[in-house]
Amino acid sequence: MSSLSDADIFARLWQGSDSLKSSLITVLDAFDPCEEVKFARNFIKEFDKNLPNEFSERVTKVRDIFFFISQLLRSVESSKVQTDGFCDVLHILSRIKIYFTPYEY
């Protein structure tokens, strides 16, 4: 296994079409429209406008965002998204401390 730098972690979590942020937005778009989902999308946009300078701080903030959204949406009922499972995954992602990638063989 190889540890990832804070810049790599941030890129995988938040940048690009295959990032967790991209997946998060896709799931948010699948929810039935409600104020909580609208608030979560605006929260993400505001973070993107005010990125911290240090990558370690960015990673911490992304974890905080995952946790916040998991708590915000937990009580939302949706006919299209399994809210409990989605919020559980976000909660787990918010608590990961070590990111790694397997060695290439």
Secondary structure, 3 states (H helix, E strand, C coil): CEECCHHHHHHHHHCCCCCHHHHHHHHHHHCCCCHHHHHHHHHHHHHHHCCCCCHHHHHHHHHHHHHHHHHHHCCCCCCCCCHHHHHHHHHHHHHCCCCEECCCC
